[in-house]
Amino acid sequence: MRFLIITAMVLLIGAKLFAQESKSNLQYHIEYAIANNPDLKAMDLKYQQALEQIPQVKTLPDPTFSTGVFIQPIETRVGAQKAKLSISQMFPWFGTLGAKEQQASLQAQAIYLQYLDARSKLELSVTNSWLDLILTDQKIHFTQKRVEVLDLLEKQSLKRYESDQTDMVNVLYIQMLKEELISKVELFNDKRFTQQTAFNKLLNRDLVMQVNTPEDNSFLLSSTLPNEDLQFANHNRINSWEQMIQASQFGEKASKLNSMPKFGLGLDYAILSKRNDMDVAHNGQDAIMPMLSVSIPIFRKKYKAAIKVNQLKQQEFQEKKTSELNQLKLEKQQALEQYRTGSRDVALYENLLTKAKQSFEILSSSYESSVKRYEEVLNMQQKIWIYEQKQIEAQIQVQKSLAKFKYLDAN
């Protein structure tokens, strides 16, 4: 008894360590994908571009410098004008640059929230792809185990046939089942290769790189729904559209300020030569003339159109925000349905599996005394294998729903 207890403790500790290793293995793949996925990198570059827009919109327009040389000097009282230098700077209406800066900043923030959402979606995709690989590997494992059992049954049936204890039909029936299962294994292997390629694509690495998965149920990292009452007011997909709405509001403000007059300050510097024919006050002294200019926005249609565009954008983004909120609520309901269905199926197939094993024991005993047909024994064994596979499928379904809830709860 002591030996059995020690053995059980060792197996339990080993299972826990394997589960931790499986969890860390998945986390490693997620971190690798976040660091190397090209789509996510493109999103980050898009955000960097948006940040570079901010200093562009909050800067004054470049000053204007001009120079001119008189081909034929113009005589003035204090000398002939030989050349003229001019410099000027235009200034938008008060608050225009600040409104444009806020607009660009909010647009960049919206893109950053989209990047965060893309990262959460990538984590969900990696997790689902990982679970798909586990399910296929489990199917391959169960199917191969069934083939091995059928091999033994085939040998036993041949011996029983040689000793006239069974019919050849039973032998052929086992062979038919085995051939079907071998074909299924080949199909599963092909499917797994495709799934492995898709998984490696998410991680942006060699598409034929081998991916190993746990061979037992250590992939069941969690089975409890973390938060059924999800609220999406702070979800990245909602906040992104809210940032775009606010950016359009500042865009409307900037458009209104753009319709106001713009002011310009400048300076003209005229170079004069001295007069030689007479001596006058300030003879040959260069002239300096401050300049003030004002733009008159009399063509109002373009300004009104710009204001209207931003107002329409606000309405557009508000509608998209509402649509996004409805979509999130739908995804939550779908994930909840998937979780409840998977949980019911796990309990169902656990119960059916227990009864199928009991039935198999009874049929096996009956077959030994030649009371039951051999096909019934095999069919019950088939049911046991099918229930085991269905139970794994239900467990995978639960894990996928939990991963979806984790994504939906990302704020």
C-alpha positions as CSV (number, residue, x, y, z in Angstrom):
1,M,0.0,0.0,0.0
2,R,2.9,2.4,0.8
3,F,4.4,1.7,-2.5
4,L,1.2,2.4,-4.3
5,I,0.8,5.7,-2.4
6,I,4.4,6.8,-3.2
7,T,3.9,5.9,-6.9
8,A,0.6,7.8,-7.1
9,M,2.3,10.9,-5.5
10,V,5.2,10.7,-8.0
11,L,2.8,10.4,-11.0
12,L,0.7,13.4,-9.6
13,I,3.8,15.6,-9.2
14,G,4.9,14.6,-12.7
15,A,1.6,15.5,-14.2
16,K,1.7,18.9,-12.5
17,L,5.2,19.6,-13.8
18,F,4.1,18.5,-17.3
19,A,1.1,20.8,-17.1
20,Q,3.4,23.7,-16.1
21,E,5.8,22.8,-18.9
22,S,2.8,22.8,-21.4
23,K,1.6,26.1,-20.1
24,S,5.0,27.7,-20.4
25,N,5.5,26.1,-23.8
26,L,2.3,27.8,-25.1
27,Q,3.3,31.1,-23.4
28,Y,6.7,30.9,-25.2
29,H,4.9,30.5,-28.5
30,I,2.7,33.4,-27.8
31,E,5.6,35.7,-26.9
32,Y,7.6,34.5,-29.9
33,A,4.6,35.3,-32.2
34,I,4.2,38.8,-30.6
35,A,7.9,39.5,-31.3
36,N,8.0,38.1,-34.8
37,N,4.6,38.2,-36.4
38,P,4.8,40.4,-39.6
39,D,1.2,41.6,-39.4
40,L,1.8,42.8,-35.8
41,K,5.1,44.4,-36.8
42,A,3.2,46.3,-39.6
43,M,0.7,47.5,-37.1
44,D,3.5,48.8,-34.9
45,L,5.1,50.6,-37.8
46,K,1.7,52.2,-38.6
47,Y,1.6,53.5,-35.1
48,Q,5.1,54.9,-35.4
49,Q,4.1,56.7,-38.5
50,A,1.1,58.2,-36.7
51,L,3.4,59.5,-34.0
52,E,5.6,61.2,-36.6
53,Q,2.5,63.1,-37.9
54,I,2.2,65.0,-34.6
55,P,5.3,67.3,-34.9
56,Q,4.3,67.9,-38.6
57,V,0.9,69.4,-37.8
58,K,1.8,71.4,-34.8
59,T,4.7,73.3,-36.5
60,L,4.3,76.8,-38.1
61,P,4.7,77.0,-41.9
62,D,8.2,77.7,-43.1
63,P,9.2,81.3,-43.3
64,T,9.6,82.8,-46.7
65,F,12.8,84.5,-47.8
66,S,13.2,86.3,-51.1
67,T,15.8,88.6,-52.7
68,G,15.8,90.7,-55.8
69,V,18.4,92.7,-57.7
70,F,17.4,95.8,-59.7
71,I,18.7,95.5,-63.3
72,Q,18.4,99.2,-63.6
73,P,18.7,100.9,-60.1
74,I,15.8,103.0,-59.1
75,E,16.9,106.5,-57.9
76,T,15.6,107.8,-54.6
77,R,16.4,110.9,-52.6
78,V,19.0,109.2,-50.6
79,G,20.5,107.0,-53.3
80,A,19.7,104.3,-55.9
81,Q,18.1,101.1,-54.9
82,K,20.3,98.2,-56.0
83,A,18.8,95.1,-54.3
84,K,16.0,94.2,-51.9
85,L,15.8,91.3,-49.3
86,S,12.5,90.1,-47.8
87,I,11.6,87.7,-45.1
88,S,8.1,86.8,-43.8
89,Q,6.3,84.4,-41.5
90,M,2.7,83.4,-41.6
91,F,0.7,82.6,-38.4
92,P,-2.6,80.6,-38.4
93,W,-5.5,81.8,-36.2
94,F,-5.0,81.3,-32.5
95,G,-5.5,77.7,-31.4
96,T,-5.3,76.1,-34.8
97,L,-2.0,74.3,-34.3
98,G,-3.2,73.0,-30.9
99,A,-6.4,71.6,-32.4
100,K,-4.4,69.9,-35.2
101,E,-1.9,68.5,-32.6
102,Q,-4.8,67.0,-30.5
103,Q,-6.3,65.5,-33.6
104,A,-3.1,63.8,-34.7
105,S,-2.4,62.7,-31.1
106,L,-5.8,61.1,-30.8
107,Q,-5.5,59.4,-34.2
108,A,-2.2,57.9,-33.1
109,Q,-3.8,56.7,-29.8
110,A,-6.6,55.0,-31.8
111,I,-4.0,53.2,-33.9
112,Y,-2.2,52.1,-30.8
113,L,-5.4,50.7,-29.4
114,Q,-5.9,48.8,-32.7
115,Y,-2.3,47.5,-32.2
116,L,-3.1,46.2,-28.7
117,D,-6.3,44.6,-30.0
118,A,-4.3,42.9,-32.9
119,R,-1.8,41.6,-30.3
120,S,-4.7,40.1,-28.2
121,K,-6.1,38.6,-31.4
122,L,-2.8,37.1,-32.2
123,E,-2.6,35.5,-28.8
124,L,-6.0,34.1,-29.3
125,S,-5.1,32.8,-32.8
126,V,-1.9,31.1,-31.4
127,T,-3.8,29.5,-28.6
128,N,-6.6,28.2,-30.9
129,S,-4.0,26.9,-33.4
130,W,-2.1,25.2,-30.6
131,L,-5.3,23.6,-29.3
132,D,-6.1,22.4,-32.9
133,L,-2.8,20.7,-33.0
134,I,-3.3,19.1,-29.6
135,L,-6.8,17.8,-30.7
136,T,-5.4,16.3,-34.0
137,D,-2.5,14.7,-32.1
138,Q,-4.9,13.2,-29.6
139,K,-7.0,11.8,-32.4
140,I,-3.9,10.3,-34.0
141,H,-3.0,8.8,-30.6
142,F,-6.4,7.3,-30.0
143,T,-6.7,6.0,-33.5
144,Q,-3.3,4.4,-33.5
145,K,-4.2,2.8,-30.1
146,R,-7.3,1.4,-31.7
147,V,-5.3,0.0,-34.6
148,E,-2.9,-1.7,-32.1
149,V,-5.8,-3.3,-30.2
150,L,-7.4,-4.4,-33.5
151,D,-4.0,-6.0,-34.4
152,L,-4.1,-8.1,-31.2
153,L,-7.8,-8.9,-31.8
154,E,-7.1,-10.0,-35.3
155,K,-4.3,-12.4,-34.2
156,Q,-6.6,-13.8,-31.5
157,S,-9.5,-14.2,-34.0
158,L,-7.2,-16.0,-36.5
159,K,-6.2,-18.4,-33.7
160,R,-9.8,-18.9,-32.7
161,Y,-10.8,-19.5,-36.4
162,E,-8.0,-22.0,-36.8
163,S,-9.4,-23.9,-33.8
164,D,-13.0,-23.6,-35.1
165,Q,-14.0,-21.3,-32.2
166,T,-15.2,-18.4,-34.4
167,D,-16.2,-17.6,-38.0
168,M,-14.0,-16.0,-40.7
169,V,-16.6,-13.2,-40.9
170,N,-15.3,-12.0,-37.5
171,V,-11.8,-11.9,-38.8
172,L,-12.8,-10.0,-41.9
173,Y,-14.8,-7.6,-39.8
174,I,-11.8,-6.7,-37.7
175,Q,-9.6,-6.3,-40.7
176,M,-12.2,-3.9,-42.3
177,L,-12.2,-1.8,-39.1
178,K,-8.5,-1.7,-39.0
179,E,-8.1,-0.6,-42.6
180,E,-10.6,2.2,-42.0
181,L,-8.6,3.4,-39.0
182,I,-5.3,3.3,-40.8
183,S,-6.8,5.5,-43.5
184,K,-8.0,7.9,-40.8
185,V,-4.5,8.1,-39.3
186,E,-3.2,9.1,-42.7
187,L,-5.9,11.8,-43.0
188,F,-5.1,13.1,-39.6
189,N,-1.4,13.3,-40.4
190,D,-2.1,15.3,-43.5
191,K,-4.4,17.6,-41.5
192,R,-1.8,18.0,-38.8
193,F,0.8,19.1,-41.3
194,T,-1.5,21.8,-42.6
195,Q,-2.3,22.9,-39.0
196,Q,1.4,22.9,-38.2
197,T,2.1,25.1,-41.2
198,A,-0.6,27.6,-40.1
199,F,0.9,27.6,-36.6
200,N,4.4,28.3,-37.8
201,K,3.0,31.1,-40.1
202,L,1.6,32.9,-37.0
203,L,5.0,32.7,-35.4
204,N,6.8,33.8,-38.7
205,R,9.3,30.9,-38.7
206,D,10.1,28.0,-40.9
207,L,6.8,26.5,-42.0
208,V,7.9,22.9,-41.7
209,M,9.3,23.3,-38.2
210,Q,8.2,20.5,-36.0
211,V,5.7,21.5,-33.2
212,N,5.4,19.1,-30.2
213,T,2.3,19.0,-28.1
214,P,1.6,17.3,-24.7
215,E,0.5,13.7,-25.0
216,D,-2.0,13.8,-22.1
217,N,-4.6,16.2,-20.7
218,S,-2.0,18.6,-19.3
219,F,-3.2,21.1,-21.9
220,L,-6.3,21.6,-19.6
221,L,-4.8,24.8,-18.1
222,S,-8.2,26.0,-16.8
223,S,-11.8,25.0,-16.8
224,T,-13.5,27.8,-14.8
225,L,-15.1,30.7,-16.6
226,P,-13.2,33.8,-15.3
227,N,-15.8,36.5,-15.8
228,E,-19.2,35.9,-17.4
229,D,-20.5,39.4,-16.9
230,L,-18.2,41.2,-19.3
231,Q,-18.6,44.9,-20.1
232,F,-17.0,46.3,-23.2
233,A,-17.0,50.1,-22.4
234,N,-13.2,49.9,-22.0
235,H,-12.4,47.3,-24.7
236,N,-9.6,48.3,-27.1
237,R,-12.0,48.0,-30.1
238,I,-14.5,50.4,-28.5
239,N,-11.9,52.8,-27.2
240,S,-10.3,53.0,-30.6
241,W,-13.5,54.3,-32.2
242,E,-14.0,56.7,-29.3
243,Q,-10.5,58.1,-29.9
244,M,-11.4,58.6,-33.6
245,I,-14.6,60.4,-32.7
246,Q,-12.7,62.8,-30.5
247,A,-10.0,63.2,-33.2
248,S,-12.8,64.2,-35.6
249,Q,-14.1,66.7,-33.1
250,F,-10.7,68.4,-33.0
251,G,-10.6,68.1,-36.7
252,E,-13.8,70.0,-36.9
253,K,-12.4,72.7,-34.6
254,A,-9.2,73.0,-36.6
255,S,-11.3,73.4,-39.8
256,K,-13.3,76.2,-38.2
257,L,-10.1,77.9,-37.1
258,N,-8.7,77.5,-40.6
259,S,-11.5,79.5,-41.9
260,M,-10.3,82.5,-39.9
261,P,-7.8,85.0,-41.2
262,K,-4.1,84.2,-41.1
263,F,-1.5,86.8,-40.2
264,G,1.9,87.4,-41.6
265,L,4.8,89.4,-40.3
266,G,7.7,90.3,-42.5
267,L,10.7,92.6,-43.1
268,D,11.9,94.2,-46.3
269,Y,15.5,95.4,-46.4
270,A,16.5,97.7,-49.4
271,I,20.2,98.2,-50.2
272,L,21.0,101.7,-51.4
273,S,24.1,103.2,-53.0
274,K,25.3,106.7,-52.1
275,R,24.7,109.7,-54.3
276,N,27.8,111.3,-55.7
277,D,26.2,114.4,-57.2
278,M,25.0,115.9,-53.9
279,D,25.2,115.4,-50.2
280,V,21.9,114.7,-48.5
281,A,20.9,113.5,-45.0
282,H,21.1,109.7,-44.7
283,N,22.9,109.5,-48.0
284,G,23.2,105.8,-49.1
285,Q,21.5,104.6,-45.9
286,D,19.8,101.2,-46.4
287,A,16.0,101.1,-45.9
288,I,14.2,98.8,-43.5
289,M,10.4,98.3,-43.8
290,P,8.4,96.1,-41.4
291,M,5.5,94.3,-43.1
292,L,2.1,93.0,-41.9
293,S,-0.1,90.9,-44.1
294,V,-3.5,89.3,-43.5
295,S,-5.2,86.5,-45.6
296,I,-8.8,87.1,-46.3
297,P,-10.8,83.8,-46.5
298,I,-13.6,85.0,-48.7
299,F,-14.1,81.7,-50.5
300,R,-16.0,79.9,-47.8
301,K,-17.1,76.7,-49.6
302,K,-13.9,74.8,-49.0
303,Y,-13.9,75.6,-45.3
304,K,-17.6,74.7,-44.9
305,A,-16.9,71.4,-46.7
306,A,-14.0,70.6,-44.4
307,I,-16.1,71.2,-41.4
308,K,-18.9,69.0,-42.8
309,V,-16.5,66.2,-43.5
310,N,-15.4,66.1,-39.9
311,Q,-19.0,66.2,-38.7
312,L,-19.8,63.3,-41.0
313,K,-16.8,61.4,-39.7
314,Q,-18.0,61.7,-36.2
315,Q,-21.3,60.2,-37.2
316,E,-19.6,57.5,-39.1
317,F,-17.3,56.6,-36.2
318,Q,-20.2,56.6,-33.8
319,E,-22.1,54.1,-35.9
320,K,-19.0,51.9,-36.2
321,K,-18.5,52.1,-32.4
322,T,-22.1,50.9,-31.9
323,S,-21.6,48.1,-34.5
324,E,-18.4,47.1,-32.8
325,L,-20.1,47.0,-29.4
326,N,-22.9,44.8,-30.8
327,Q,-20.3,42.5,-32.4
328,L,-18.5,42.1,-29.1
329,K,-21.7,41.2,-27.3
330,L,-22.4,38.6,-30.0
331,E,-18.9,37.2,-29.7
332,K,-19.4,37.0,-25.9
333,Q,-22.7,35.1,-26.4
334,Q,-21.0,32.7,-28.9
335,A,-18.1,32.1,-26.5
336,L,-20.6,31.5,-23.6
337,E,-22.5,29.0,-25.7
338,Q,-19.3,27.3,-26.7
339,Y,-18.3,27.0,-23.0
340,R,-21.6,25.7,-21.9
341,T,-21.8,23.2,-24.7
342,G,-18.3,22.0,-24.1
343,S,-18.8,21.7,-20.4
344,R,-22.1,19.7,-20.9
345,D,-20.3,17.4,-23.4
346,V,-17.4,16.8,-21.1
347,A,-19.8,15.6,-18.4
348,L,-21.9,13.7,-20.9
349,Y,-19.1,11.7,-22.4
350,E,-17.5,11.1,-19.1
351,N,-20.8,9.4,-18.0
352,L,-21.2,7.6,-21.3
353,L,-17.6,6.4,-21.2
354,T,-18.1,4.9,-17.8
355,K,-21.2,3.0,-18.9
356,A,-19.6,1.9,-22.2
357,K,-16.6,0.4,-20.3
358,Q,-19.0,-1.4,-18.0
359,S,-21.0,-2.7,-21.0
360,F,-17.8,-3.8,-22.6
361,E,-16.8,-5.9,-19.6
362,I,-20.2,-7.6,-19.6
363,L,-20.1,-8.2,-23.4
364,S,-16.6,-9.6,-23.1
365,S,-17.7,-12.1,-20.5
366,S,-20.7,-13.0,-22.5
367,Y,-18.6,-13.5,-25.6
368,E,-16.3,-15.9,-23.8
369,S,-19.3,-18.1,-23.1
370,S,-20.5,-17.6,-26.7
371,V,-23.7,-15.9,-25.6
372,K,-23.2,-12.6,-27.5
373,R,-22.0,-12.0,-31.1
374,Y,-18.5,-10.9,-31.6
375,E,-19.5,-7.8,-33.5
376,E,-21.3,-6.5,-30.4
377,V,-18.0,-6.7,-28.4
378,L,-16.1,-4.8,-31.1
379,N,-18.9,-2.2,-31.5
380,M,-18.8,-1.5,-27.8
381,Q,-15.0,-1.2,-27.9
382,Q,-15.5,1.3,-30.8
383,K,-17.9,3.3,-28.7
384,I,-15.4,3.6,-25.9
385,W,-12.8,4.9,-28.3
386,I,-15.3,7.3,-29.8
387,Y,-16.4,8.6,-26.4
388,E,-12.8,9.2,-25.4
389,Q,-12.2,11.2,-28.6
390,K,-15.4,13.2,-28.1
391,Q,-14.4,13.9,-24.6
392,I,-11.1,15.4,-25.7
393,E,-13.0,17.4,-28.4
394,A,-15.3,18.8,-25.7
395,Q,-12.3,19.7,-23.5
396,I,-10.7,21.5,-26.4
397,Q,-13.9,23.4,-27.0
398,V,-14.0,24.6,-23.4
399,Q,-10.4,25.7,-23.6
400,K,-11.1,27.7,-26.8
401,S,-14.1,29.4,-25.2
402,L,-11.9,30.4,-22.2
403,A,-9.3,31.8,-24.6
404,K,-12.0,33.8,-26.3
405,F,-13.2,35.2,-22.9
406,K,-9.6,36.2,-22.1
407,Y,-9.5,38.1,-25.4
408,L,-12.9,39.7,-24.8
409,D,-11.8,40.8,-21.3
410,A,-8.6,42.6,-22.7
411,N,-8.9,46.3,-21.8
